[in-house]
Amino acid sequence: MSQLTLPEKASERITAPRLIDFKHEGRKIVVVTAYDYPSARLADRAGIDVILVGDTVAIMALGHKTTVPVTLDEMIHHTKAVRRGVKNALILADLPFGTYQASPQEAFQSASRLLKEAGAHAVKLEGGLHMAETVRLLTQGGIPVVGHLGLTPQSVNVFGGNKIQGRTSDAADQMLTAALALEEAGAFAIVLEAIPANLAHRLTHALNIPTIGIGAGAGCDGQVQVWHDLFGIFPGKPLRHTKIYADIGALLEQALRSYADEVRSDIFPTEEHSH
């Protein structure tokens, strides 16, 4: 059987400064999560701008209920695998829960490991005003940083679940203040998760750095989606802000059933598949 060979899409090497250029050029930024070599290689070949090694690996690949349990060593392990598959995309790695909140110095040590040991190009951390000092120390130390506002999954126990953030006027104003503080501290982009579309539009126009939305409407400078959501791999009802572009999950399950049926029926392997 012949295999479909797709031409590799021509792409430029993406850097943090280049993403800021994209915002001012009006070019939308495309971000997708990946947690392993084959996924990262496909995303890079497809011309994805940023590959996020997200702490969602805890849920999507490791079977946890939240992002909280994933460790720094696990994030380094998965980021290393992603790094091997990437030529052009910027590799952004999440700082996991408990590795940066205690102090800016702790954050620097954790972020340094993601760059030195794993090969990440930048790190992402969650939090608003209280994280500005940390962002400043990291960026002054040569570590590019992306902020994350709105629904911050590592704070799921504080929020009492995955709830839309920034609904009230006061909450919206506080988020704008936090976004401006993160930008001033040196962040080169900010992820906006699960906030009203009009608030995301407001923040996007107030900032000189790009906003990357997930569940924040079309007014952001770019979008991020989770690999398993894009392809229907993760079980359960899709979230409102996700779109299944190819139901690979159903195809994989059917293929596995076919394989199992053929082995049990003594159809596979045939002489063609034997040495």
Secondary structure by P-SEA (a helix, b strand, c coil): cbbbbbcccccccccaaaaaaaaaacbbbbbbbbccaaaaaaaaaacccbbbbccccccccccccccccccaaaaaaaaaaaaaacccbbbbbbbccccccccaaaaaaaaaaaaacccccbbbbbbcccaaaaaaaaaaacbbbbbbccccccccccccccccccccaaaaaaaaaaaaaaaaacccbbbbccccaaaaaaaaaaccbbbbbccccccccbbbbbccccccccccccccccccccaaaaaaaaaaaaaaaaaaacccccccccc
